[in-house]
Amino acid sequence: MNKILLTVITVAFATAASASANEYRFAYTAADFTDETSVQALHKRIARTARGFCPAYQPTRNLAETSRCIRDVTDEIVLSIDNPALTAMHGGELNDVRVALEQQRHQGAKSG
């Protein structure tokens, strides 16, 4: 019962080169929330997706704009997934990651 959940987010950035909306896709599974290591790996994949989506820094593009784009896309993906462990990982709160995962396991045992 390992369902793939897909997040599709459409984002329009005022700082993007074109005025049209851009789209990126990010897929994850329930296995991405089994332990701290899997949540950390998921967060790294999100960051890679954001870096791949945002225009790369070039002499014609401001480094601050590129960094802001990466931060905004990462924030959007984390927010759309809406998982307490991932949100804690994104905020750098490792103790909260452990607590969220434990609560998740406890709720899963209760409902299962």
N, C-alpha and C positions, 0 to 999 in steps of 0.2 A: 504494500500500500504506500509506495513511495511516489507520491504525486509531484509533478513538477509545477511549480508556481511561477508564473511569468509576470513580470512587471514591465509595463510599457508606459513610458513617460514622454510626454511631448513638452519640450522646453523651448521657449523663445528667449534668446539673450539679446539685450539691447546692444551689448558690446560685440556681438558676433559679426562676422564679415558680411553676411547677407541678412536681409530683413525677414526672410522666411523662417518658419518654425522648423526645428530640427527634431529628430526622433532617435531615441536609443532604446535598446532592449536589454534587459538583464534577467536571467533565469536563476532560480535557486530551488533547493529542495529542503525537505524537513531534516535531512541528514546534515545540512549546514548548521544546525542548531543542537547537535548532540553533546558538544563539549567546548571548552574554551578554545582549543586549537582549531576546531572547525569554524567557529564564529570568527576567529582572527583571520583565517584563510578566506572566508566569505568577505570580510571587510577589505582585505587586500585586493580581491577580485573586483569589488565595487570601485576602489580607487583606480585600478587599472582601466576599468571601463570609462571612468570619468576622464582620465588622462587621454584615452583614445578618442573620446568624443570631442573634447575641447581642442581648439586650434593650438598648434604647437607654438612655442615662443619663437619668434623670428625678429629680425631687426625692425620689421614693419609692424610687429604686434607687441604690445606692452606686456612685460612679464607679470605685472600686477593683474592685468585683465585675464591672462591665462590662468594664474593661480586662483583668482576669484571664480572663474568658470569651473575649474576642477573642484573647488570647495562646494560650490552651489550644486553641481551635479551629484557629488557624493552625498551631500545633505539630502537632496531630493530622493535619491534611491533609498537611503537609510530610512527616511521618513515614510516612504511609500510601503516599505516592507513592514514597518511598525512592529518590530520585535524588541522587547525590553533588553535582551542580552546583546543584540546588535547595536541598539541605541547606546547602551552603556559602553560597549567596545569603541564606538565612534567617539564618545566623549572621553575616552581614556580612563574610565572607571572600572578597573579590572575586578575589584571586589564586588561591584554591582553586577558584573557579568556572571560571576559565580552564583550570586544570589538569584538572579533571574533564571539561570539554567536550572537551579535547584527547584525553584517555584514551578517552572515549566514541567519538570519531571514529576513533581508532586501532583500537579493538576492532571497530568496525563495518566497517572496511576489511579486517581480518583474517578476520572471519566471513563477509563478503559475497563 
